[in-house]
Amino acid sequence: MFIGEFQHNIDSKGRLAIPAKFRDKLKGGLVITRGILDKCLFVYTLDEWQKIASTISQTPISQRSSLAFSRLMFSGAMDLQLDSQGRILLPEYLRKYAELSKEAVVAGLFNRLEVWDKDKWEEYREKMEDMGEEVVEKLGEITI
């Protein structure tokens, strides 16, 4: 399970340190891809990626929205390994997609990590904090 929010710098070579508490779960490899809705990046363990990929691959290719989603998720995906210092090399096309600058936030969201540009994350988080009550109401009956 991934939970928490951590700030790390992206070095001049495009490497990002994964928070130490998450490294054991990712030591067997990981998949990183576009986070479709919010211009961030999604990071999955290999096992979780297999589940997600299996679900996505079951969507009908005859529907444009399904095909577009599959294309974005799979074509943007890259399998990576942590280096000896617990870093990953973020591909240039994914850094560009997520508009990552030097400062990034790695956020744990249960079955995945998200990588955000620090300023964009702070803006998003503040907006969601302000809308907290409204968001909970839209979820309907959920026990917290």
SEPAVEX-564625 format. One line per 4 residues: their letters; for each residue y, x, z of N, C-alpha, C. Coordinates in pm, 1 decimal, decimal comma, padded with zeros to 6 digits. Layout:
BEGIN
a	Y X Z Y X Z Y X Z  ...
***
This chain:
BEGIN
mfig	-00117,2 00084,3 00000,0 00000,0 00000,0 00000,0 00124,1 00089,2 00000,0  00218,3 00054,9 -00084,8 00344,0 00128,5 -00093,3 00455,6 00044,4 -00031,9  00521,7 00098,0 00068,8 00639,8 00031,9 00125,4 00741,2 00139,1 00164,1  00867,1 00102,5 00161,9 00973,5 00193,5 00201,1 01066,0 00227,4 00086,0
efqh	01175,5 00291,0 00120,8 01280,3 00327,4 00024,0 01322,0 00472,0 00051,8  01317,8 00554,6 -00051,5 01342,4 00697,3 -00034,5 01433,3 00748,2 -00144,7  01528,7 00832,9 -00107,2 01619,1 00890,9 -00205,9 01576,5 01033,9 -00235,7  01566,7 01066,0 -00364,7 01531,1 01200,6 -00408,5 01616,1 01237,1 -00529,3
nids	01634,3 01365,5 -00550,9 01707,3 01412,8 -00667,4 01611,4 01440,9 -00782,2  01660,3 01420,7 -00902,7 01587,9 01459,1 -01022,8 01643,5 01595,8 -01061,9  01554,9 01693,4 -01076,3 01603,9 01827,5 -01106,6 01641,0 01840,7 -01254,6  01691,6 01956,7 -01291,2 01741,5 01979,2 -01427,6 01631,2 01970,0 -01533,6
kgrl	01505,4 01983,1 -01491,9 01392,9 01971,2 -01585,4 01338,3 01828,5 -01593,1  01396,1 01736,4 -01515,6 01351,6 01597,6 -01517,7 01238,9 01568,5 -01419,9  01219,7 01655,2 -01320,2 01113,7 01634,4 -01222,7 01166,6 01557,3 -01101,9  01083,0 01469,6 -01051,7 01116,2 01387,5 -00935,7 01008,1 01406,0 -00830,4
aipa	01049,1 01436,6 -00708,2 00953,5 01448,1 -00597,7 00912,2 01308,9 -00553,1  00783,6 01289,2 -00541,9 00730,1 01164,4 -00488,8 00730,5 01177,4 -00336,2  00775,6 01074,9 -00264,2 00775,6 01084,0 -00117,9 00637,0 01122,6 -00064,8  00635,4 01209,9 00034,7 00510,9 01263,9 00088,7 00413,5 01154,3 00131,1
kfrd	00463,3 01044,9 00187,2 00372,9 00939,9 00236,4 00295,3 00870,3 00124,0  00338,5 00886,0 -00002,3 00271,6 00821,5 -00115,1 00180,2 00916,1 -00193,6  00189,3 01041,9 -00168,7 00120,4 01140,2 -00252,5 -00030,8 01127,6 -00249,5  -00087,9 01101,4 -00133,5 -00234,5 01089,5 -00126,3 -00287,2 00979,0 -00218,0
klkg	-00214,8 00868,6 -00224,8 -00257,7 00756,5 -00308,6 -00248,1 00789,4 -00458,0  -00164,0 00887,1 -00491,9 -00139,4 00920,7 -00632,1 -00203,5 01052,3 -00675,3  -00274,0 01118,6 -00584,5 -00327,2 01251,0 -00616,7 -00430,8 01248,5 -00728,5  -00494,5 01133,4 -00752,2 -00590,6 01122,2 -00861,8 -00525,7 01093,4 -00995,9
glvi	-00395,4 01080,4 -00997,2 -00321,3 01050,5 -01119,3 -00245,0 00920,8 -01105,3  -00156,4 00898,6 -01198,4 -00072,1 00779,5 -01195,1 -00029,6 00744,0 -01335,9  00020,9 00622,6 -01349,3 00079,0 00578,0 -01475,8 00219,5 00530,7 -01446,2  00313,6 00575,1 -01528,2 00452,6 00533,2 -01515,8 00491,9 00462,9 -01645,4
trgi	00568,1 00355,8 -01633,8 00610,5 00279,8 -01750,8 00743,4 00211,1 -01723,0  00792,1 00141,7 -01823,3 00918,1 00068,4 -01809,1 00900,8 -00047,4 -01711,6  00999,5 -00063,8 -01625,0 01008,2 -00183,0 -01542,0 01088,3 -00284,8 -01620,9  01022,1 -00376,7 -01682,3 01078,1 -00461,4 -01787,5 01207,2 -00534,4 -01749,8
ldkc	01216,5 -00590,5 -01631,4 01328,4 -00679,4 -01602,3 01455,9 -00611,1 -01554,0  01445,2 -00498,1 -01487,4 01562,5 -00444,0 -01420,0 01598,9 -00300,5 -01456,0  01552,1 -00249,2 -01568,3 01586,0 -00113,2 -01611,2 01552,4 -00009,0 -01503,8  01434,8 -00024,5 -01445,5 01382,9 00075,7 -01354,7 01248,2 00120,0 -01411,2
lfvy	01176,7 00204,6 -01340,2 01044,8 00247,7 -01383,6 00940,9 00200,5 -01283,5  00824,2 00161,0 -01333,2 00711,8 00121,8 -01248,8 00612,4 00237,2 -01244,5  00561,5 00266,6 -01126,0 00460,0 00370,3 -01107,0 00338,4 00304,3 -01042,2  00222,4 00321,6 -01106,0 00097,3 00263,2 -01057,7 -00006,8 00371,1 -01033,6
tlde	-00094,9 00347,8 -00936,8 -00214,2 00430,5 -00926,2 -00298,6 00400,6 -01049,6  -00392,9 00487,1 -01080,6 -00478,7 00462,2 -01196,9 -00559,2 00334,4 -01180,1  -00610,1 00308,9 -01060,0 -00687,1 00186,4 -01036,0 -00601,5 00061,9 -01056,1  -00481,9 00063,8 -01002,5 -00393,2 -00052,4 -01016,9 -00353,0 -00071,2 -01162,4
wqki	-00328,7 00038,1 -01233,4 -00293,6 00029,0 -01374,8 -00407,3 -00035,6 -01454,2  -00530,6 -00000,9 -01422,2 -00645,2 -00061,0 -01492,3 -00645,8 -00212,2 -01474,4  -00616,0 -00259,6 -01353,9 -00609,0 -00404,5 -01328,4 -00497,1 -00468,2 -01410,3  -00379,7 -00407,2 -01405,5 -00263,4 -00460,3 -01478,1 -00291,6 -00459,8 -01628,6
asti	-00342,1 -00347,3 -01678,5 -00369,0 -00333,6 -01821,7 -00472,0 -00435,6 -01867,6  -00572,3 -00459,7 -01785,2 -00674,3 -00558,5 -01820,1 -00612,5 -00698,0 -01831,4  -00526,8 -00731,2 -01738,4 -00459,8 -00861,8 -01741,4 -00369,8 -00874,6 -01863,8  -00290,0 -00770,5 -01889,5 -00197,9 -00774,4 -02003,4 -00275,4 -00784,2 -02134,6
sqtp	-00385,5 -00711,3 -02143,7 -00462,5 -00710,0 -02268,9 -00528,1 -00844,1 -02298,8  -00535,5 -00932,0 -02201,0 -00592,9 -01064,7 -02221,2 -00492,2 -01165,5 -02277,4  -00364,7 -01127,2 -02282,6 -00264,2 -01220,0 -02334,1 -00276,9 -01229,5 -02485,7  -00250,2 -01346,3 -02541,1 -00269,0 -01365,6 -02686,0 -00166,1 -01289,3 -02769,8
isqr	-00215,9 -01210,4 -02863,6 -00124,4 -01135,6 -02949,5 -00058,1 -01225,1 -03053,6  -00102,8 -01348,4 -03061,3 -00041,8 -01442,1 -03155,3 00088,9 -01501,7 -03101,2  00117,9 -01477,8 -02974,2 00244,4 -01524,4 -02915,9 00340,3 -01406,0 -02908,1  00456,1 -01423,1 -02967,5 00552,6 -01313,2 -02975,9 00588,8 -01255,4 -02839,1
ssla	00608,9 -01341,5 -02740,2 00648,6 -01291,2 -02607,9 00536,8 -01207,4 -02545,9  00413,4 -01248,4 -02562,2 00300,3 -01170,5 -02510,4 00290,4 -01036,9 -02581,5  00305,5 -01039,6 -02711,4 00298,1 -00917,4 -02790,3 00411,8 -00822,1 -02753,8  00531,4 -00875,2 -02738,0 00646,6 -00792,2 -02701,9 00626,3 -00729,1 -02564,2
fsrl	00577,4 -00806,9 -02469,7 00552,5 -00754,6 -02335,6 00447,5 -00643,9 -02339,6  00339,3 -00666,6 -02409,9 00233,6 -00565,3 -02423,4 00288,4 -00437,4 -02485,3  00366,3 -00453,6 -02590,5 00422,8 -00335,8 -02657,4 00510,2 -00254,2 -02562,5  00597,6 -00322,1 -02488,4 00687,6 -00250,9 -02397,9 00611,9 -00182,0 -02285,1
mfsg	00515,3 -00251,1 -02227,4 00441,3 -00192,7 -02115,4 00351,6 -00077,6 -02159,5  00276,0 -00096,9 -02266,4 00179,4 00005,4 -02307,2 00243,4 00121,3 -02382,0  00336,0 00091,3 -02472,2 00396,1 00201,5 -02548,4 00485,2 00287,7 -02460,4  00538,1 00229,8 -02354,8 00622,5 00306,3 -02264,1 00545,5 00379,8 -02156,9
amdl	00416,1 00354,7 -02146,5 00336,0 00412,2 -02038,2 00300,9 00558,3 -02065,1  00293,2 00633,0 -01956,3 00255,3 00773,9 -01962,7 00170,0 00802,5 -01840,0  00054,9 00866,0 -01862,9 -00026,1 00906,1 -01748,0 00018,2 01044,9 -01703,7  00033,9 01061,3 -01573,6 00088,1 01184,2 -01516,7 00004,8 01229,3 -01397,6
qlds	00024,3 01354,0 -01361,6 -00034,9 01412,4 -01241,3 00077,4 01469,1 -01155,0  00059,4 01462,6 -01025,4 00152,0 01530,3 -00935,4 00133,5 01680,5 -00951,2  00243,6 01755,7 -00948,5 00229,8 01901,4 -00950,2 00201,9 01949,5 -00807,6  00192,9 02078,7 -00788,8 00156,8 02134,6 -00658,0 00260,6 02106,3 -00550,1
qgri	00380,1 02067,5 -00591,0 00486,1 02035,2 -00495,2 00508,3 01884,4 -00481,9  00418,3 01804,3 -00537,6 00427,6 01659,3 -00524,2 00530,9 01595,5 -00615,6  00559,3 01661,9 -00728,8 00658,9 01608,9 -00823,1 00590,2 01556,9 -00948,6  00662,5 01469,6 -01018,5 00619,8 01425,9 -01151,2 00732,3 01459,1 -01248,8
llpe	00692,1 01487,0 -01371,3 00789,2 01512,3 -01477,7 00814,7 01380,5 -01548,5  00934,1 01327,1 -01530,7 00970,5 01200,1 -01592,6 01000,4 01224,1 -01740,0  00927,7 01157,9 -01828,5 00956,7 01175,9 -01971,3 01100,8 01136,6 -02003,3  01158,8 01208,3 -02097,4 01298,7 01184,4 -02135,3 01322,8 01038,8 -02174,6
ylrk	01232,3 00980,5 -02254,5 01255,0 00842,6 -02299,7 01256,2 00743,4 -02183,0  01181,5 00771,1 -02076,6 01184,1 00682,7 -01960,4 01308,2 00707,0 -01874,6  01351,4 00832,3 -01863,6 01477,2 00859,8 -01791,7 01592,8 00789,7 -01862,0  01591,9 00794,6 -01993,9 01697,2 00729,5 -02071,5 01690,8 00577,4 -02054,4
yael	01571,1 00521,7 -02063,2 01554,5 00376,8 -02047,6 01610,5 00328,7 -01913,4  01576,0 00399,1 -01805,2 01617,7 00357,8 -01671,1 01756,8 00409,6 -01634,5  01820,2 00480,2 -01729,4 01953,9 00534,8 -01707,1 01960,4 00615,5 -01578,1  01859,6 00700,8 -01559,0 01851,7 00781,4 -01438,3 01948,9 00898,2 -01444,8
skea	02021,1 00916,1 -01337,6 02109,4 01031,9 -01324,9 02041,5 01130,9 -01230,3  02117,0 01209,9 -01163,3 02059,7 01311,2 -01073,6 01996,3 01248,7 -00949,4  02056,2 01143,0 -00898,1 02005,8 01081,1 -00775,0 01924,0 00957,8 -00807,7  01803,7 00952,5 -00749,7 01713,2 00840,0 -00773,3 01664,6 00784,0 -00641,0
vvag	01618,8 00661,0 -00645,9 01554,6 00596,0 -00532,2 01412,4 00561,9 -00573,6  01318,9 00594,4 -00485,9 01179,3 00556,2 -00503,6 01152,6 00448,1 -00399,8  01121,6 00328,4 -00448,4 01099,8 00214,1 -00359,9 00954,7 00169,8 -00368,8  00892,2 00151,7 -00252,9 00755,1 00102,8 -00248,2 00752,8 -00048,4 -00250,8
lfnr	00675,7 -00105,4 -00343,5 00665,0 -00250,0 -00357,0 00518,7 -00293,2 -00357,9  00449,9 -00265,5 -00250,6 00311,5 -00300,2 -00223,8 00212,9 -00232,5 -00318,8  00200,3 -00282,4 -00443,8 00099,7 -00225,5 -00535,1 00158,2 -00126,8 -00635,6  00288,6 -00100,7 -00625,8 00351,5 -00006,6 -00718,5 00473,0 00056,5 -00652,6
levw	00520,0 00162,4 -00715,3 00648,8 00220,6 -00681,0 00746,4 00184,8 -00791,5  00872,5 00175,8 -00757,3 00976,6 00162,4 -00857,6 01071,1 00281,1 -00843,2  01115,1 00333,5 -00956,7 01210,9 00443,5 -00959,2 01339,3 00389,2 -01020,5  01447,0 00400,8 -00945,3 01577,7 00347,8 -00984,2 01683,1 00457,4 -00981,3
dkdk	01783,3 00444,3 -01064,0 01904,7 00521,8 -01046,6 01964,5 00478,2 -00913,4  02008,9 00571,6 -00832,4 02057,0 00540,5 -00697,7 02168,1 00435,8 -00697,7  02267,2 00452,1 -00783,2 02379,3 00357,6 -00785,4 02333,6 00218,0 -00827,4  02245,7 00211,3 -00926,9 02195,6 00080,5 -00971,3 02113,7 00013,4 -00862,3
weey	02033,3 00092,3 -00789,6 01953,1 00037,7 -00680,6 02043,3 -00019,4 -00570,9  02145,7 00056,0 -00533,2 02235,5 00009,0 -00427,7 02306,2 -00119,5 -00468,4  02348,9 -00125,7 -00593,0 02413,6 -00246,9 -00644,2 02316,7 -00365,4 -00640,4  02193,3 -00343,5 -00686,9 02091,8 -00449,0 -00688,3 02058,6 -00493,4 -00545,7
rekm	02034,4 -00397,0 -00458,3 01996,1 -00429,0 -00320,2 02105,5 -00508,5 -00249,7  02230,4 -00466,6 -00267,0 02341,1 -00539,1 -00204,0 02350,2 -00682,0 -00255,7  02332,9 -00698,4 -00385,5 02336,8 -00832,7 -00445,0 02225,4 -00919,7 -00387,0  02105,1 -00865,4 -00377,6 01992,5 -00942,4 -00324,8 02008,9 -00971,6 -00176,2
edmg	02066,0 -00877,5 -00102,2 02092,0 -00901,7 00039,8 02190,9 -01015,8 00057,7  02292,7 -01021,4 -00028,3 02390,9 -01129,0 -00022,1 02330,2 -01263,2 -00059,9  02228,0 -01260,0 -00144,9 02164,9 -01382,8 -00193,4 02036,0 -01415,9 -00117,6  02009,4 -01346,6 -00008,2 01882,5 -01358,7 00062,6 01838,6 -01500,7 00090,7
eevv	01925,5 -01580,1 00147,5 01890,4 -01717,4 00182,2 01854,9 -01798,1 00057,5  01933,5 -01782,8 -00046,7 01909,6 -01853,9 -00172,8 01775,5 -01812,9 -00234,4  01746,0 -01684,4 -00230,7 01620,0 -01634,6 -00287,0 01501,6 -01693,4 -00212,7  01507,0 -01692,7 -00080,1 01397,4 -01747,0 00000,8 01377,1 -01895,0 -00028,7
eklg	01486,1 -01970,9 -00040,9 01475,3 -02112,5 -00069,8 01408,6 -02136,3 -00205,7  01438,8 -02053,4 -00305,3 01380,5 -02069,7 -00437,5 01230,9 -02037,6 -00438,5  01186,6 -01955,8 -00344,8 01044,1 -01923,7 -00337,1 00963,2 -02042,2 -00286,5  01029,8 -02134,9 -00220,6 00958,6 -02250,8 -00170,2 00892,7 -02218,5 -00037,2
eiti	00779,0 -02282,8 -00015,3 00709,6 -02266,0 00111,8 00633,1 -02135,0 00113,9  00687,3 -02042,3 00187,5 00622,5 -01912,3 00205,1 00639,2 -01874,8 00352,7  00535,9 -01825,5 00411,9 00541,9 -01786,2 00551,1 00575,4 -01638,7 00560,2  00681,2 -01610,7 00633,9 00722,5 -01471,1 00652,3 00704,2 -01433,6 00796,3
***
